[in-house]
Amino acid sequence: MTPFSRLFSGSPAPELRTATSADAPEMARLHAGAFHRGWSAEEFERLLAERAGIAHVLAVPKGKMLGFVLSHMVPPESEILSIVLDKGAQGRGHGRALLTHHLGRLAALGVTASFLEVEAGNVAALALYRRAGYGEVGRRKGYYAGPDGAADALVMRRDF
Ligand SMILES: CC(C)(COP(=O)(O)OP(=O)(O)OC[C@H]1O[C@@H](n2cnc3c(N)ncnc32)[C@H](O)[C@@H]1OP(=O)(O)O)[C@@H](O)C(=O)NCCC(=O)NCCS
């Protein structure tokens, strides 16, 4: 029994796999649930169709998607465009498992550095990225406009 199946005994264990264009609507649903400005299913479809688009999902086979991570990759560099876990699946180690899997695949494709931007107050995301080895390399003042005013973006980098 794998660690995942132990966690989900009684129901099918979620699996990590590469995203396809058929995943775009579920990715848009999760994204809209997490961010003020969601991306449409068409936007995800376009990003996945690009040669540089690479995404992995955590999903119950033939069931609900629990999370995804999407990067834009032009080896030797890549940028994480989004990572989202369904609200009910957060804080259980899935984000870390998804990111670890994703970074492993990027490395296998010749990527040696991954960048990302994250809101300076996003405690969970910062914990996830720091634990995964990302370090701060810049700050964009007032980068994110939101209902509660502008927030800074941190630019982070991880070398493989
Ligand atoms: C950010 C996100 C992807 C993390 O995924 P997750 O599955 O919840 O995270 P994990 O359970 O794998 O935990 C990863 C680390 O974050 C920490 N963490 C998770 N939720 C946390 C919270 N609410 N507050 C503080 N730390 C938190 C964990 O303790 C863990 O750190 P550790 O390894 O040092 O113990 C998820 O919370 C999410 O989808 N948030 C909304 C979308 C978002 O903000 N995406 C990032 C945009 S840049």
The ligand as a MOL file (V3000), in Angstrom:
LIG
                    3D

  0  0  0     0  0            999 V3000
M  V30 BEGIN CTAB
M  V30 COUNTS 48 50 0 0 0
M  V30 BEGIN ATOM
M  V30 1 C -0.1240 27.1800 -1.3720 0
M  V30 2 C -0.7020 25.7690 -1.5110 0
M  V30 3 C -0.5000 25.3010 -2.9640 0
M  V30 4 C 0.0750 24.8190 -0.5630 0
M  V30 5 O -0.3950 23.4960 -0.7490 0
M  V30 6 P -0.7980 22.5910 0.5170 0
M  V30 7 O -1.1250 21.2330 0.0420 0
M  V30 8 O -1.8180 23.3190 1.2840 0
M  V30 9 O 0.5940 22.5990 1.3030 0
M  V30 10 P 1.2610 21.3670 2.0650 0
M  V30 11 O 0.2450 20.7180 2.9530 0
M  V30 12 O 1.9780 20.5000 1.0930 0
M  V30 13 O 2.3100 22.1280 2.9970 0
M  V30 14 C 3.4870 22.7050 2.4400 0
M  V30 15 C 4.1130 23.5950 3.5000 0
M  V30 16 O 3.2660 24.7280 3.7190 0
M  V30 17 C 2.8900 24.7960 5.0930 0
M  V30 18 N 1.5180 25.2840 5.1300 0
M  V30 19 C 0.4580 24.7610 4.5050 0
M  V30 20 N -0.6380 25.4820 4.7790 0
M  V30 21 C -0.2360 26.4710 5.6230 0
M  V30 22 C -0.8930 27.5610 6.2420 0
M  V30 23 N -2.2060 27.7690 6.0530 0
M  V30 24 N -0.1860 28.3850 7.0420 0
M  V30 25 C 1.1580 28.1930 7.2030 0
M  V30 26 N 1.8460 27.1920 6.6250 0
M  V30 27 C 1.1550 26.3460 5.8480 0
M  V30 28 C 3.0300 23.3930 5.6110 0
M  V30 29 O 3.2270 23.3750 7.0080 0
M  V30 30 C 4.2280 22.9180 4.8630 0
M  V30 31 O 5.4020 23.4510 5.4280 0
M  V30 32 P 6.4250 22.4790 6.1740 0
M  V30 33 O 6.8660 21.4840 5.1230 0
M  V30 34 O 7.5160 23.4160 6.5700 0
M  V30 35 O 5.6710 21.8460 7.2740 0
M  V30 36 C -2.2100 25.7030 -1.1430 0
M  V30 37 O -2.3690 26.1350 0.1740 0
M  V30 38 C -3.1120 26.5210 -2.0760 0
M  V30 39 O -3.6070 25.9950 -3.0640 0
M  V30 40 N -3.3490 27.8080 -1.7450 0
M  V30 41 C -4.2150 28.6640 -2.5820 0
M  V30 42 C -3.5630 28.9890 -3.9160 0
M  V30 43 C -2.2000 29.6600 -3.7490 0
M  V30 44 O -2.0240 30.5620 -2.9440 0
M  V30 45 N -1.2230 29.2160 -4.5850 0
M  V30 46 C 0.1260 29.7590 -4.5780 0
M  V30 47 C 0.1620 30.9590 -5.4580 0
M  V30 48 S 1.8160 31.5750 -5.6840 0
M  V30 END ATOM
M  V30 BEGIN BOND
M  V30 1 1 1 2
M  V30 2 1 2 3
M  V30 3 1 2 4
M  V30 4 1 2 36
M  V30 5 1 4 5
M  V30 6 1 5 6
M  V30 7 2 6 7
M  V30 8 1 6 8
M  V30 9 1 6 9
M  V30 10 1 9 10
M  V30 11 2 10 11
M  V30 12 1 10 12
M  V30 13 1 10 13
M  V30 14 1 13 14
M  V30 15 1 14 15
M  V30 16 1 15 16
M  V30 17 1 15 30
M  V30 18 1 16 17
M  V30 19 1 17 18
M  V30 20 1 17 28
M  V30 21 1 18 19
M  V30 22 1 18 27
M  V30 23 2 19 20
M  V30 24 1 20 21
M  V30 25 1 21 22
M  V30 26 2 21 27
M  V30 27 1 22 23
M  V30 28 2 22 24
M  V30 29 1 24 25
M  V30 30 2 25 26
M  V30 31 1 26 27
M  V30 32 1 28 29
M  V30 33 1 28 30
M  V30 34 1 30 31
M  V30 35 1 31 32
M  V30 36 2 32 33
M  V30 37 1 32 34
M  V30 38 1 32 35
M  V30 39 1 36 37
M  V30 40 1 36 38
M  V30 41 2 38 39
M  V30 42 1 38 40
M  V30 43 1 40 41
M  V30 44 1 41 42
M  V30 45 1 42 43
M  V30 46 2 43 44
M  V30 47 1 43 45
M  V30 48 1 45 46
M  V30 49 1 46 47
M  V30 50 1 47 48
M  V30 END BOND
M  V30 END CTAB
M  END
